[in-house]
Amino acid sequence: MHKNIKKIINDSKQLKKTEVHINNFIVKYPIYKGVLILGSGTVLAQLLNVLTMPIITRVYTPADFGLLAAYASILSVIVVAASFTYDIALVLPQDTDEAASIFWLCMLSLITTSIVFSIIFLFLKNSLIYYLHMDIIEKYIWLLVIGFFGSGLYNVLNYWTVRNRDYKRIASTKINQGISGAFFKIILGVFAYGPLGLIIGHIVSQVFGIGTFARKIWKNDWNELKKTKYGTIITVARKYYSFPLYNFPAMIINSLSFQLPVFMLLSIYGSQTVGLYSLAQSMLVLPGAFISGSIAQAFMGDASKLMREKAYELRPIYISTIRHMIFIAVPFIGSIALISPIIFPFVFGDVWSTAGYFCLPLALLVIPQFIFSPTSRLDIYGYNNWVFAWNIARTSTVFTGFYISHQLMLPVMTTLTIYGLIMLLMYLIDFWLNLKAISNVTIKRSQEEKMNEY
């Protein structure tokens, strides 16, 4: 009896020590507080996507996935124009009134661009299909307008929520997106809706949660938002002009460089190969997406605050975050890639076996993407022009790699290996640019503080 009581006391002390260690870790690295909150919700959403994928791959064909990949790629490129990237600036101002003005600037931009895209798709549909080779999604082109407005609105509300560091609410929307998106894909697939079911499920997974954000903003922030005047909207549009001037074209090129493989593979190898590529990439990215996505939003929230208050702490947090990401990415994603050729036929069906082999070369780009992308914030450091130049370089080199592969008629595995090596090199360059930018910001803030002392 005495020994049992002593054991319980010792276990209690050990648990207390563990709790203290966790609290100390979060205090030392505050970014991980946001990561833990965001990750707890996002991990459930991503886990649901992984668990339901064996069902989805059995009610849809690789060609259906190829069509979805084409739709999602086009949408991800054009949706950057929704608010001309002014939504990213929502996290920067210290003054709430200024942030409110940016919010309305984003909403006005979204409404305007949605109307413009609706007119373009209505009157220039045939020309777009002919010149941009969009034949594969001709029947579903009208869904691009719905996806454009919904995704754009979600992004604006999401960035406002990031500004308020309401990570619990963001995590909640991620769970709802995962559940609803998977539900629609499976149900519509069972009823043989084909590619339409995948596209509708994709739209739902992108926009679900808008109501959650809107209700919270209405309750907590509407009094501040309704005070905004038109003149202040014009003022912030001019003040943050670098976002549409540099960040907007940079993000267009950035999105294009990510989606370029889909367009090139579609052109060179066909929709069947694109579908196999899409599954391979998603299975490599999805398991770690909850970590990288959570860190990306949490790092943005904390980095923007440190920019204003303690710039000297940016570099240590950046380096420590990169180090932790390396320890996670290499064994985690690497092991998934190695066993994929064996497990894909059993999990997803024999028709998807080739996708397992695609995971091997794709790991060359997914691992560095996981490590470096979440903390790459050259835009909030004031180096939007660097983002622009880097994205041009990346898009050019990726296009060149695929073009050479096409000219030499290389097999798809060789083409994907070339693509992976190019992306690995570009992410290493991005890492160096972020270190340089953080160093420059720290020096600048230090000089400003000294000037204020005098």
C-alpha positions in Angstrom: 0.0 0.0 0.0 2.8 2.4 1.0 4.7 1.5 -2.2 1.7 2.1 -4.4 1.1 5.6 -2.8 4.8 6.4 -3.2 4.6 5.3 -6.9 1.6 7.5 -7.5 3.4 10.5 -5.9 6.5 9.9 -8.1 4.4 9.6 -11.2 2.6 12.8 -10.3 6.0 14.6 -9.9 7.2 13.2 -13.2 4.0 14.4 -14.9 4.4 17.8 -13.3 8.0 18.0 -14.6 6.9 17.1 -18.1 4.2 19.8 -18.0 6.8 22.3 -16.8 9.2 21.3 -19.7 6.3 21.8 -22.2 5.4 25.2 -20.8 9.1 26.3 -20.8 9.4 25.1 -24.4 6.4 27.2 -25.4 7.7 30.2 -23.5 11.1 29.8 -25.2 9.6 29.3 -28.7 6.3 31.2 -28.6 5.5 30.3 -32.2 4.8 26.7 -31.1 1.8 27.9 -29.0 0.1 28.8 -32.2 1.3 25.7 -33.9 -0.1 23.4 -31.2 -3.5 25.1 -31.4 -3.7 25.2 -35.2 -2.2 21.7 -35.5 -4.6 20.1 -33.1 -7.5 21.0 -35.5 -5.7 20.7 -38.8 -4.2 17.3 -38.1 -7.8 15.9 -37.7 -8.7 17.4 -41.1 -5.7 16.1 -42.9 -6.0 12.7 -41.2 -9.5 12.5 -42.4 -8.4 13.2 -46.0 -5.8 10.5 -45.8 -8.2 7.9 -44.3 -10.9 8.6 -46.9 -8.6 8.7 -49.9 -8.7 4.8 -50.3 -12.5 5.2 -50.7 -12.3 8.1 -53.0 -9.7 6.4 -55.3 -12.1 3.5 -55.7 -15.1 5.6 -56.9 -13.0 7.9 -59.2 -10.5 7.1 -61.9 -7.0 8.6 -62.4 -8.4 10.6 -65.3 -11.0 12.1 -63.0 -8.2 13.1 -60.6 -6.4 14.6 -63.6 -9.3 16.8 -64.4 -9.6 17.9 -60.8 -5.9 18.7 -60.8 -6.4 20.9 -63.9 -9.3 22.8 -62.3 -7.5 23.3 -59.0 -4.4 24.4 -60.7 -6.2 27.1 -62.8 -8.1 28.2 -59.7 -5.0 28.5 -57.5 -3.4 30.8 -60.1 -6.3 33.1 -60.7 -7.5 33.4 -57.1 -4.3 35.3 -56.3 -6.0 38.2 -58.1 -8.9 38.2 -55.7 -7.7 41.0 -53.5 -4.3 41.7 -55.2 -2.6 40.2 -52.1 -3.7 43.2 -49.9 -5.1 40.5 -47.6 -1.5 39.6 -46.5 -1.1 43.2 -45.3 -3.9 42.7 -42.8 -1.5 41.3 -40.2 1.0 44.3 -40.3 -0.6 47.5 -38.9 -0.5 48.2 -35.2 -3.5 50.5 -35.6 -6.8 48.7 -35.7 -8.4 51.5 -37.8 -5.7 51.1 -40.4 -6.3 47.3 -40.5 -10.0 47.9 -40.9 -9.4 50.1 -43.9 -7.2 47.3 -45.4 -10.1 44.8 -44.7 -12.6 46.9 -46.8 -10.0 47.4 -49.5 -9.7 43.6 -49.7 -13.5 43.2 -49.9 -13.9 45.9 -52.6 -11.1 44.3 -54.6 -12.7 40.8 -54.3 -16.1 42.0 -55.5 -14.5 43.9 -58.4 -12.3 41.0 -59.5 -15.2 38.5 -59.2 -17.4 40.6 -61.5 -14.6 41.0 -64.0 -13.8 37.2 -64.0 -17.6 36.5 -64.4 -17.7 38.7 -67.5 -14.6 37.2 -68.9 -15.8 33.6 -68.5 -19.3 34.6 -69.8 -18.2 36.4 -73.0 -14.7 35.0 -73.7 -15.3 31.3 -72.8 -14.6 29.9 -76.2 -11.5 32.0 -76.7 -10.1 31.0 -73.3 -10.7 27.3 -74.1 -9.0 27.6 -77.5 -5.9 29.7 -76.6 -5.2 28.3 -73.1 -6.0 24.7 -74.1 -8.7 24.4 -71.3 -10.7 21.8 -73.2 -10.4 19.3 -70.4 -12.5 21.5 -68.0 -14.8 23.1 -70.6 -17.9 21.6 -69.0 -16.9 22.9 -65.6 -15.5 26.3 -66.4 -18.4 28.1 -64.6 -17.3 26.5 -61.3 -14.1 28.6 -61.5 -16.1 31.8 -60.8 -17.7 30.2 -57.7 -14.4 28.8 -56.5 -12.7 32.2 -57.1 -15.1 34.2 -55.0 -15.4 31.6 -52.2 -11.7 31.1 -51.9 -10.9 34.8 -52.1 -13.5 35.6 -49.3 -12.2 32.8 -47.1 -8.6 34.1 -47.5 -9.6 37.7 -46.4 -11.5 36.5 -43.3 -8.7 34.0 -42.5 -6.0 36.7 -42.5 -8.1 39.0 -40.3 -8.4 36.1 -37.9 -4.6 35.4 -38.1 -4.1 39.1 -37.2 -6.2 38.6 -34.0 -4.3 35.3 -33.4 -7.5 33.4 -33.0 -5.9 30.1 -33.9 -8.6 28.0 -32.3 -11.2 29.3 -34.7 -8.9 28.7 -37.7 -8.3 25.2 -36.5 -12.1 24.7 -36.2 -12.6 25.7 -39.8 -9.9 23.3 -41.0 -11.7 20.4 -39.4 -15.0 21.4 -41.0 -13.4 21.8 -44.3 -11.8 18.3 -44.1 -15.1 16.6 -43.1 -17.3 18.4 -45.6 -14.9 18.1 -48.5 -14.5 14.4 -48.0 -18.2 13.8 -47.5 -19.2 15.5 -50.8 -16.5 13.7 -52.8 -17.5 10.3 -51.5 -21.3 10.8 -51.8 -21.1 12.4 -55.3 -18.7 9.7 -56.4 -21.0 6.9 -55.2 -23.8 8.4 -57.3 -21.4 8.5 -60.3 -21.1 12.3 -60.7 -17.6 11.8 -62.0 -15.2 14.8 -62.1 -18.0 17.1 -61.0 -18.1 15.4 -57.6 -14.4 15.9 -57.1 -14.6 19.6 -58.1 -17.6 20.3 -55.8 -15.8 18.6 -53.0 -12.7 20.7 -53.6 -14.7 23.9 -53.6 -16.4 23.0 -50.3 -13.0 22.1 -48.7 -11.7 25.5 -49.7 -14.6 27.7 -48.5 -16.2 25.9 -45.6 -15.7 28.1 -42.5 -16.6 31.5 -44.0 -19.7 31.6 -41.8 -17.6 30.8 -38.7 -15.2 33.7 -39.4 -18.0 36.1 -40.4 -20.0 35.5 -37.2 -16.9 36.1 -35.0 -16.0 39.3 -36.9 -19.6 40.6 -36.7 -19.6 40.0 -33.0 -16.2 41.4 -32.0 -15.0 43.7 -34.8 -18.0 45.2 -36.6 -18.0 48.4 -34.5 -14.5 49.1 -35.6 -15.0 48.0 -39.2 -18.1 50.2 -39.8 -16.3 53.3 -38.8 -14.0 53.1 -41.9 -14.2 55.9 -44.4 -13.6 55.8 -48.1 -10.7 58.2 -47.9 -8.8 55.9 -45.5 -9.2 53.0 -47.9 -7.5 55.0 -50.6 -4.8 56.0 -48.1 -3.9 52.4 -47.2 -4.1 51.3 -50.8 -1.3 53.8 -51.5 0.7 53.0 -48.3 0.8 49.3 -49.0 1.2 49.6 -52.8 4.2 47.3 -52.7 1.8 44.3 -52.2 0.0 44.6 -55.6 3.1 46.0 -57.3 5.5 43.3 -56.2 3.7 40.6 -54.1 0.8 40.1 -56.5 2.9 39.3 -59.6 5.3 37.4 -57.4 2.4 35.2 -56.1 1.0 34.7 -59.5 4.4 33.5 -60.7 4.8 31.5 -57.5 1.4 29.8 -58.0 2.1 29.2 -61.6 5.5 27.6 -60.8 3.7 25.2 -58.4 1.0 24.4 -60.9 3.2 24.3 -64.0 4.0 20.6 -63.5 0.3 19.8 -63.8 0.0 21.8 -67.0 3.2 20.4 -68.5 2.4 16.8 -67.5 -1.1 17.2 -69.0 0.4 18.5 -72.2 3.2 15.9 -72.4 1.8 12.7 -70.8 -2.0 13.2 -70.6 -4.7 13.3 -67.9 -4.1 9.8 -66.6 -0.5 10.7 -65.7 -1.6 13.9 -64.1 -4.1 12.0 -61.9 -1.3 9.6 -60.7 1.0 12.6 -60.1 -1.8 14.3 -58.1 -2.3 11.4 -55.8 1.4 10.8 -55.2 2.0 14.5 -54.4 -1.0 14.7 -52.1 0.0 11.6 -50.2 3.4 13.1 -49.6 2.2 16.5 -48.7 -1.0 15.7 -46.7 0.6 13.9 -43.7 2.8 16.8 -42.9 0.5 19.6 -44.1 -1.0 20.2 -40.7 2.5 20.9 -39.3 3.7 23.1 -42.1 0.4 24.9 -42.5 0.1 25.6 -38.8 3.7 26.8 -38.6 3.2 29.1 -41.6 0.2 30.9 -40.0 1.7 31.0 -36.5 5.1 32.2 -37.8 3.4 35.0 -39.8 1.5 36.1 -36.7 4.5 36.1 -34.4 7.0 37.3 -37.0 4.9 40.4 -37.8 4.7 41.2 -34.1 8.4 40.8 -33.6 9.0 43.0 -36.6 7.2 45.8 -34.7 8.6 45.1 -31.2 11.6 42.8 -31.0 13.3 42.4 -34.4 16.5 41.0 -32.8 14.5 37.8 -31.9 13.6 37.0 -35.5 16.8 35.2 -36.5 16.9 32.8 -33.5 13.3 31.9 -33.9 13.7 31.4 -37.7 16.8 29.2 -37.3 15.3 27.1 -34.5 12.1 26.6 -36.5 14.1 25.5 -39.6 16.1 23.1 -37.5 13.0 21.5 -36.0 11.4 21.2 -39.4 14.5 19.3 -40.8 14.3 16.8 -37.9 10.7 16.1 -38.8 10.8 16.2 -42.6 13.7 14.0 -43.5 12.7 10.8 -41.6 9.0 11.4 -41.8 8.5 12.2 -45.5 11.5 10.2 -46.6 10.1 7.0 -45.1 6.7 7.5 -46.7 8.3 8.0 -50.1 10.4 4.7 -49.7 7.4 2.5 -48.8 4.9 4.1 -51.2 5.7 1.7 -54.2 4.8 -1.2 -52.0 1.7 0.1 -50.2 0.0 2.2 -52.9 -1.5 -0.8 -54.8 -3.0 -2.3 -51.6 -4.3 0.9 -50.1 -5.6 2.7 -53.3 -6.1 -0.1 -55.8 -3.9 -1.7 -58.5 -4.7 1.1 -61.0 -2.8 3.6 -58.7 0.4 1.5 -58.3 2.5 3.8 -60.6 1.7 6.7 -58.3 3.7 5.0 -55.6 6.8 5.2 -57.7 6.2 8.8 -58.4 6.6 9.5 -54.7 10.4 8.8 -54.9 11.4 11.7 -57.1 8.7 14.0 -55.6 10.3 13.6 -52.2 13.2 15.7 -53.5 10.9 18.7 -53.6 8.3 17.9 -50.9 11.0 17.7 -48.1 12.6 21.1 -48.7 9.1 22.6 -49.3 8.0 21.3 -45.9 11.2 22.7 -44.3 11.5 26.2 -45.8 8.1 27.3 -47.1 6.3 27.9 -43.8 8.9 30.4 -42.6 9.6 32.1 -45.9 8.3 35.6 -45.2 10.3 38.0 -47.4 7.1 40.0 -48.0 6.6 41.1 -44.4 10.3 41.9 -44.1 9.8 44.4 -46.9 11.6 42.5 -49.6 8.7 41.9 -52.0 11.0 42.5 -54.9 13.2 39.6 -53.8 10.0 37.4 -53.7 9.3 38.5 -57.3 12.8 37.8 -58.6 13.0 34.4 -56.8 9.6 33.3 -58.2 10.6 34.3 -61.7 13.8 32.3 -61.4 11.9 29.3 -60.1 9.2 29.4 -62.8 11.8 29.8 -65.5 14.0 26.9 -64.4 11.0 24.6 -63.8 9.6 25.4 -67.3 13.1 24.8 -68.8 13.4 21.5 -67.0 10.0 20.2 -68.4 10.7 21.7 -71.8 14.1 19.8 -72.1 12.4 16.6 -70.9 9.7 17.1 -73.6 12.3 17.7 -76.3 14.4 14.7 -75.3 11.2 12.5 -74.9 12.3 11.5 -71.4 10.2 9.0 -69.3 8.0 10.6 -66.7 10.1 9.3 -63.8 13.2 11.1 -65.2 11.2 14.3 -65.7 9.9 14.3 -62.1 13.5 13.7 -60.8 14.7 16.8 -62.8 11.8 18.8 -61.4 12.6 17.7 -57.8 16.3 18.6 -58.1 15.4 22.1 -59.5 13.0 22.8 -56.6 15.5 21.6 -54.0 18.1 24.1 -55.3 15.5 26.9 -55.4 14.5 26.3 -51.8 18.1 26.5 -50.6 18.4 29.9 -52.3 15.2 31.0 -50.6 16.6 30.0 -47.2 19.7 32.2 -47.9 17.5 35.1 -48.9 15.4 34.9 -45.7 18.6 34.9 -43.6 19.8 38.0 -45.4 16.5 39.8 -45.1 16.2 39.1 -41.4 19.7 40.3 -40.8 18.9 43.6 -42.7 15.7 44.1 -40.7 17.5 43.6 -37.4 20.2 46.1 -38.3 17.6 48.6 -39.5 15.5 48.3 -36.3 18.6 48.6 -34.2 19.6 51.8 -36.0 16.1 53.2 -35.6 16.2 52.5 -31.8 19.5 54.3 -31.4 18.2 57.3 -33.4 15.1 57.5 -31.1 17.4 57.5 -28.0 19.0 60.6 -29.3 
